[in-house]
């Protein structure tokens, strides 16, 4: 079969113009051209999300997907978009209780190297606002601020053998250690949480809860749709469409 099956825009980009700094340009030029057209030309024009928020969502998505090959570039783009080192680090930290600490550790290695390469100090000042004595109480306040009195009912109905996971860890670790931190506001943290859960896939009950949580803290249906759109290239259409279905269900 002769000729290219690529649309003219892709074919021209792959032949006449190298696909930016994509390392696949030499070995897989057609794939690199499709990637770069989607990410660099088409996606920036879609949706209504500010470039700075797009950078934040991209970092959260790549961290969740353990996409270390793209984190260095994403860090540079986040800095160019106006994100501070603190905001970049807090974006990764916020993912930890949802995707596990090891993925965040791996992402931090790539991000720290990229920050140093860009001349940034990768060690920001502490943003913690809690200690061992206050993390549960302050975490509970944030948790109830997002989800209301349902948290009290959940705690009251939790069997003793599940108390550590459902009460102590969820409230003190997830909400106390992370949601109370400075550097990002509550709306940003809930968008990051939504992103992480969406990217994991198969967590639709939790995605429903945090769709409602996002709406309760002031994020809109459009914010969530734009978040899904930004993550789409990295998670594929099955998870994208599942997330859209959840948002349409909850944000009627």
N, C-alpha and C positions, 0 to 999 in steps of 0.2 A: 504494500500500500504506500503510495507516494504522497508527499505533501504533509503539512502539519495539521493536526486536528484541533490545535489551540485557537482561541479567538485571536483576531488580528492584533489587539492591544497587547496580549501576552506574548505572542510570537515576536512582535516588533521589539518588545522590551528585552526578551531573552537573546535576540540576535544583535540588535543595534545598540543596546545599552545594557551594560552589566547591572545585575540586580543588586544595587547598593553594595553593602559589605556582607551579603549573605554568603556563608562559607560553601553553600551548595551550588553556587553559580557555575563553577567549573565542571562539576561531576553530574549535577542534576539541574541543568539550566531551566528546563520547562517548569519543574516543580518550584524552583526558586522564584521564577517569574510570577507564578500563580500566588505564592506566599506574599511576595512583596507588593503585588498589585492589591491584594486583599487588605493587608495590614497597613501599607503606606499610602495608598491612593484612595481606596474605596471606603474603608472603615472610618477614617477621620472625618468624613463628610456625613456619616450616618448618625442618627440620634441627636440628642440635645445635651449630652454630658460634657462639662468643661474638661479641657485637656488634662488639668491637674488631677481631677477625679478619675479620669480614664487611666492615668498612670498608676494611681493607687489600686484600682481594681485589677489592672494587669499584673502588678506585683503579687497581689493576693492569689490570683488565678495560677500564675506560674509557680508560686510557692506550694500551693495545694497539689498541683500536678507534678511536682518534683522535676520541673522543666529547667534544669540547671544550665542548659545550653543557651537559654535566652535571658537569664536573670541579669547578666552583666549589662547587656544592651538596655534592658528595661530599667535598670538602675540609672544609667546615664540619661535616659529619656525622662525619668522621674525628676531628676535634678534640673534638667532643661525646662521641664514643665512648672518648676517652682516649688517642688516638694523639698522640705528640709531633711537633713539626715535623721532627725528625731522622727519625723512623720514616716519616712521610709522604714526605719527600724520598727516603729510601733505598728505599722501595717503587717509586718511579718510576725511580730509577737502576738498580735490579735488572733492570728490563725491557729496558734498552738493548741488551745483546748479543743479545737474541732478537728484538726488533722493530725495531731500528735507532735510531740516535741522533736522527734528525729527529723522529720521533713523540714521543720523550721531551722534546725541546726544546720542541715545541708544547705538550705537557701542562704542562711546568714554567711556561710563561708564564701559563697559567690558574691553576695552583695557587699560584704566587707572589702573584698579584693577590688571590686569595681569602685567603691568609694575612695579607697586609697589611690587607685589609678587616676581618679578625677581630682585628687588633691584635697579630699575631704577627710576630716577626722572621723573614723568609724566608731568612736566611743563617745556617745553623747552623755550628757548629764542624766542622772536617774530621774525617771518620771513617776516613780512609785508614790502613792499617797496612803498606803496601808502598812501595817505591820502584823505580826503574828496574832496580836490581841484584837485587831480591828478588822481584819480582812473578811471575816464572816459577816459581821454587822453591816459593814459598808457594801459588801457584795450583795447582801439581801436587799438593801435599800435600792440599789440599781436594778436588781432583778425584778423587784416588785414595781419599780417605776416603769419598766417596760411591759411586764406581763400581768400586773395587777394582783388582786387577791388570790388568783389561781395558785400562786406560789405557796401561800399559807395552806391551802387545801392539799397541795401536793405533799408538803412536809408532814402534815397531819396524817395523811394516809399511807406514808412510806413505811413498809415493814422494817423491823429492827435490822435484819440482815442486809438491807439495802440502804441503810441510813448514811453510811459514809459516801457512797456514790451519789445518791439523790439529794442529799442535804449538804454535808460538809464539803465534798469535793466540788460539786456543781456550783454551790453558792460561794464558797470561800475561794476556790482555785479559779474557776472559770470567770465568775463575775467579780469577785473580790480582788484577785491578783491582776486581772487584765482590764476589765471595763472601768475600773476606777483610776486608771493611769492617766496622766496628762499627755499632751502631745497630739491627740486626736479627740474630737468631740464624739458624743454618743451616736449621732447620725452616721458619722464615718465608720465607727466601730460596728454598727449593725449592718451597714453595707458590706463591710469586709467579711463579717460572719456569714451573711447571705451568700456571698461569693464562694467562700470556702465550702459550705455545705452543698451548694449547687455543683461545684466542681467535683466533689467526691462522688456524687451520684448514689442512687439507692437510699437516700436519706430524706425522702419526701415528707415524712411526718415532722421532722425537725425543720425542713425548709418551709413548711406551712406555718409553723410556730414563728419562725423568724421573718417570714413575709409579714405576718401580723405585727411582729415587733418593729419592723422597719416603718410600717405605716403609723404605729403608735408614737414613734419618736420624731415623726415629721418628714420622713422620706416618702416620695410619691410613687404611684404605679409607674409613671414614666421613668423615674430613677431606677426602679427595679428592672424594667424592660431594657434600659440602656446598659445596666450592669450585665444582664444576660448577653446582650449583643457584644459587649467588649470581650467577654469570656468565650464566646462561641468558637472562635478559631482554635482555641486551645483545648476545648472539651468535646467538640463534635456536636452533631445535631441531635442524637438521642437525649443527652443530658440537657441540651439547650431547650428542646421542645418540652421535656418533662418540667423544667423550671418555668417555662412560659405558662404551662397548664396550671401549675400551682399558683402563680401570680394571678392569672385570670380567675381562678376559683376563689381566692381569698380577697382580692381587691375588686370585687364586683361593683 
